[in-house]
Amino acid sequence: MTYAHLEDFIACYNPANRHERTATWSEGTPDGRWRAYTREELLSRDKASLDVFWLKDSSMTDLDSLPEPDILLEEILENLGAAMENFAAVRQAG
């Protein structure tokens, strides 16, 4: 991650004057990456959770693009095998 990755955030955050921050999210621009919440909105959440998000990951909602179950299973097994090898290597090194 470099400074260039954070430039949009810094511009929206406006650290020089937080009172001049401008939200880029609205009903008309639902993909806006900067959104403000009122105190009341946050307190009304379950346990006043600050775990807020509004952007949707299209890859998570497009069920038609999911691989077949056998392919998913194979990928999971490969990832688990690699994790086990890494844990074994850490144990041997330590």
Long-range contacts (C-beta under 8 A, 24 or more apart in sequence): 8-33, 9-33, 9-34, 25-54, 30-54, 31-55
